[in-house]
Amino acid sequence: MATFKLICALLPCLCAIAWASSHRQACHSPLMNSGTMKVVSTGGHDLASGDFSFDSKANKFRFIEDSSHSNKTSHMDVLIHFEEGILYEIDSKNKTCKKESLQFRKHLLEIPVDANHESEIYMGSPSIIEQGLRVRIWSGKLPELHAHYSLSTTSCGCVLVSGSYYGEKKDLFFSFYGVETKVDDQQVFLPPAYCEKVPFVEEPDDHSFFDLFHD
């Protein structure tokens, strides 16, 4: 599949048409996304960096932290089935798993349907080929968490570029790099066999995707 960057470069009119027809509605991310996700605190602390895969149709997410760029003794490997409200914390080295509930199922990997469109801007130069990127800025609230968010996506294709989360307990900034509109190995969305029989841990109703990232 050609990248959205190439499509926008070759067919800018399609991006303009798509923008004109849908500027008041939240766009939908590609069915499959994969790449690198980095999470930092607003204080500048690196919280996590690694490979992510996201199936937007089934609403399933996998994130495997890159241990070579982390000083932590434990490294994150999580699989989330948002529709079912299940979060798996996986330790493939020791073949252990924690299976817990995820009552709060919103996240920043898909533009929420009630997101507000704020603006459309260029990052870099709008007049020099391959020296700029047109993005849309979206914002909204997560009242259950007493938080709000801001997201930026490519104007053509709705590919995630970055996101910010501002809550009572923490502020987070997400960056997405090298995003492809495919997932090479669909098995990443299936829990390992050793996860199936582990006891299910009930978490509080406000337990969320954002709780994964902390100092």
N, C-alpha and C positions, 0 to 999 in steps of 0.2 A: 504494500500500500504506500503510495506516495505521501510524503509528509505534508501537513497542512501549510507549512512554511512555503513549500514549492507551489502548492495550489494558489496561495495568496499572491505569490510573486508572478505567476503566469496568468492568473485570471482575477485581477483586482476588482473587475466589475461584479463578479459573483459575491465578493465580500461586501461590496457596497449595497447590492440588492438584498442580501441576507440581513444586513444591518437595518436598512430602511424598513423591512417588513417585520422585524421582530424586536425593535429597540425598546419596547415597553414590556417585554416578556423575558423571563429568565431563559437563557439558552441551555441546551443539554450537551453534556460532555460526550465525546465519542464512546461507543459501546465498550471499548477496551482501552486502557491506558497503562503504560508502564514507563519507568524511568527512575530518576533519583529524587528523593525527597529529603530536604534538610529542615530541621526545626531548631530555632533558637529562641531564647527568652528575649524580651524587649530590653533586658539589661545587657544583652550581648553574649550570654552564655550558650555554648553549643549543647543542645540537649539530645539530638539524634540526627544521624545521617545514614542513608542506606537506600536499598532498592525497594520500590513499591510497585504493586500491580493492583489494578482496580477494574472490576467488572461492573459497569454502571447499570446494566440491565438487571443482573441478579443482586446488585448492591453488596458485593463481596470485595474485601480489601486484604492485601497481604503486605506486610512491611518487614524487611529483614535488615537489621542494622549492619553497617560495614564495620567490622571489628578492627580493621587496620587503621581506622581514623577515630578510634575511641579509646580513652584511657580508663573506661569503666571495667570493672571486674566481670560484670554480667552484660550480655548483649541482647537487645530486643529482637524477638521474632514473634510477630503476632499475626493472627488470622481472625478477621471479623466478618461474621455473617450478620449484616445489619438488619435485614428483614426478619430473621429469626431471633435477633437479640442475643447472640452468642459471641463471646470473645475467647479465643484460645491463645494462651501464652505458651509458646513451644520452646523446648530445649532439645534440639536435635542431637546434640553431643551426648547428653545423658539419657535421651529418649524418655523424657518426662514432659508432662503437660498439665496446665491448669485450665479448667473450663469454667467460665463464669458468665453470669447474666449481664446484659447491657440494656437496661430499660430505656435509657435515653439514646436514641438511635440516629440523631443528626450528626453531621460531620462537615468537613470542608472539601470533600473530594467531588462533590456535585453541587451545582448552583441550586439552592433551595427555591422552590416554586414561588415563594413569596418574597424573594430578594428584590430590593430596589435598585434600579439602574441609576448610577450616579453620573457617569461621564464616559466618554470615549477619548482616549489620548494616545499620543505616540511616545513610545520610549525610544530614545535615540533620535535619529534624523528622519523626517518624513519625506525628504527630497532626494536622498542618496540611496541607491539600490543596495539592499542587504545591510543597511546601517540603521534600521529602525524596525520597531514592532508596534503595530496598532493593537491596543488592548481596551477592553471594557472593564469598568469598575462597578462592582456590585456591593451592596451592604444590606445588613439586616440585624435582627435581634434574636437572641435565644433566651426568652424570658424565664424558662425553667431553670437555667443556670445563672440568671442575672448577668448575662453577657451579651456582647454584640460582636459582629464580625465584618470584615471587608475582604473581598476577593477580586482578583484580576484574572481575566481570561483573554486569550487571543480573540480578536474581533471576528476573524474567519476561522470557524471550526470549534470554538469554545474550549480550547485546550487550556488547562490550568497553568498559570504563571506564578502566582503567589497568593498568600492569604494571611490575614491577621485575625487573631482571636483575643478579645479583651474581656476578662472575667474578674470576679471578685477575688479569686484565689491566685490567678496567674494570667500573664499576657504572653502570647505565643506568636511567632512569625514563621510561616511555612514558605519554602521556596521549592519549585519543581524544575528539574533540569533534564535535558536530553529526553524529553517525553516522546514516546512512540504511540501510535494509535493501534497497538496490538499487544497481545500477551503471548509470548512464544510457548510457554508451558502452562496449560490450563490446570495442571495438577496442583499448582500453588494455592488454588482455592479450596482444596480438599484437606481436611485435617489428617495428620498421620494416624495410622491404625492404633497406636498406643494412646491416642487422645480419646478414643471412643468410650472406654469403660471407666474413665476417671470420674470422681464425684462432681456433681454440678454445684457450684458455689453461687448462692444468691447474693447479689450486691445491692446497695441502695439505689433508689430510683434515679438519683442524679449522677450515677456512675456513667462516665461518658468516654468517648474517643479521646478527649483532651486530657483525661487523667493519665494517659500513657506517658506523657512528657512532663518531666519534672527535674529539678536540679538534683 
